[in-house]
Amino acid sequence: MAAAVFHQAIGTSQSLGHRNNSGRHQEIGNGSTKLIFKGSNVELGLSKKECKRSSLRIQASSSQTSVADPVLSPSNKNTKEPRKKSNEAALILIRHGESLWNEKNLFTGCVDVPLTKKGVEEAIEAGKRISNIPVDMIYTSALIRAQMTAMLAMTQHRRRKVPIIIHNESEQARSWSQIFSEDTKRQSIPVIAAWQLNERMYGELQGLNKQETADRYGKEQVHEWRRSYDIPPPNGESLEMCAQRAVAYFKDQIEPQLLSGKNVMIAAHGNSLRSIIMYLDKLTSQEVISLELSTGLPMLYIFKEGKFIRRGSPVGPTEAGVYAYTRNLALYRQKLDEMLH
Ligand SMILES: O=C(O)[C@@H](CO)OP(=O)(O)O
């Protein structure tokens, strides 16, 4: 029953840490032509061939289901196996919108800072870009900036399902947040908040101004702390350490959802997403140094036949290119159009 959807992934949801922001930029070319990772001073271009090379191969077995929303096909309404077998699912990654400490240029890490007005607008804009892409499950970090981003983005979604945060932290929380209508459940999207997706813990840099820290310790040292793979900032996490929990969570909890055909959105942070993208795109520890993610930029991957195929950032809800990627996405969009007209 639909309740299963709401409670299955919850076993692992927890409320701990945090992570966050930065001022840098990665630009992911729209569509599949070109990726450009821009750092403050760094630029790395990947050709189409290179992108292809870096797309992930995952040891995954067979059963996957449809990108099409089961609610839209009445025949699936009352079945225990709500989805048809299919080969693909959509994965949307989104870094949170600008936070108040991004704005002040402070190291944020696990400090739980909300979005600025600009961050709110970025999240809404991101939501418009993905408003025609199916979302069955949402994963966020335990931090408010990622959760705000996910929720604000979903206000723009045309399917109008209600994102609902799953509270599994105690038996009472589970019991008190139950939903007693199967139909209402079907019109909802479970949102799992997991500390493992939090920003890297920035140790003794948290709260310090990035520019002042560079003036004090030197630009190179600070760049190493911020972008190297295996050098941690003082008493903080390196990207490698961050990957150990973020990528493990992705593999253990999120990949199985994709394998079962669920379309997933992840709202998280600059570095937790860098580590996940490193895994998805098979970037080397050298390549990941140049990977920068802009705030509020959604990135689409198609999970198909055990592989992650990077599809760039949808430019807007009507961008024809996105829907040319897969037949299922096009069908979903068409059904939304029919439903909403
Ligand atoms: O301050 C932070 O938490 C992070 C992410 O915004 O900054 P950086 O760009 O240094 O990784």
Ligand as a Chemical Component Dictionary entry (heavy atoms), coordinates in Angstrom:
data_LIG
# 
_chem_comp.id                   LIG 
_chem_comp.type                 NON-POLYMER 
_chem_comp.pdbx_formal_charge   0 
_chem_comp.three_letter_code    LIG 
# 
loop_
_chem_comp_atom.comp_id 
_chem_comp_atom.atom_id 
_chem_comp_atom.alt_atom_id 
_chem_comp_atom.type_symbol 
_chem_comp_atom.charge 
_chem_comp_atom.model_Cartn_x 
_chem_comp_atom.model_Cartn_y 
_chem_comp_atom.model_Cartn_z 
_chem_comp_atom.pdbx_ordinal 
LIG O1 O1 O 0 30.799 27.393 3.661  1  
LIG C1 C1 C 0 30.494 26.241 3.311  2  
LIG O2 O2 O 0 29.888 25.460 4.059  3  
LIG C2 C2 C 0 30.850 25.739 1.938  4  
LIG C3 C3 C 0 29.719 25.575 1.007  5  
LIG O3 O3 O 0 29.064 26.756 0.752  6  
LIG O4 O4 O 0 31.737 26.619 1.354  7  
LIG P1 P1 P 0 32.841 26.162 0.334  8  
LIG O5 O5 O 0 32.533 26.844 -0.936 9  
LIG O6 O6 O 0 34.099 26.638 0.940  10 
LIG O7 O7 O 0 32.840 24.686 0.230  11 
# 
loop_
_chem_comp_bond.comp_id 
_chem_comp_bond.atom_id_1 
_chem_comp_bond.atom_id_2 
_chem_comp_bond.value_order 
_chem_comp_bond.pdbx_ordinal 
LIG O1 C1 DOUB 1  
LIG C1 O2 SING 2  
LIG C1 C2 SING 3  
LIG C2 C3 SING 4  
LIG C2 O4 SING 5  
LIG C3 O3 SING 6  
LIG O4 P1 SING 7  
LIG P1 O5 DOUB 8  
LIG P1 O6 SING 9  
LIG P1 O7 SING 10 
# 
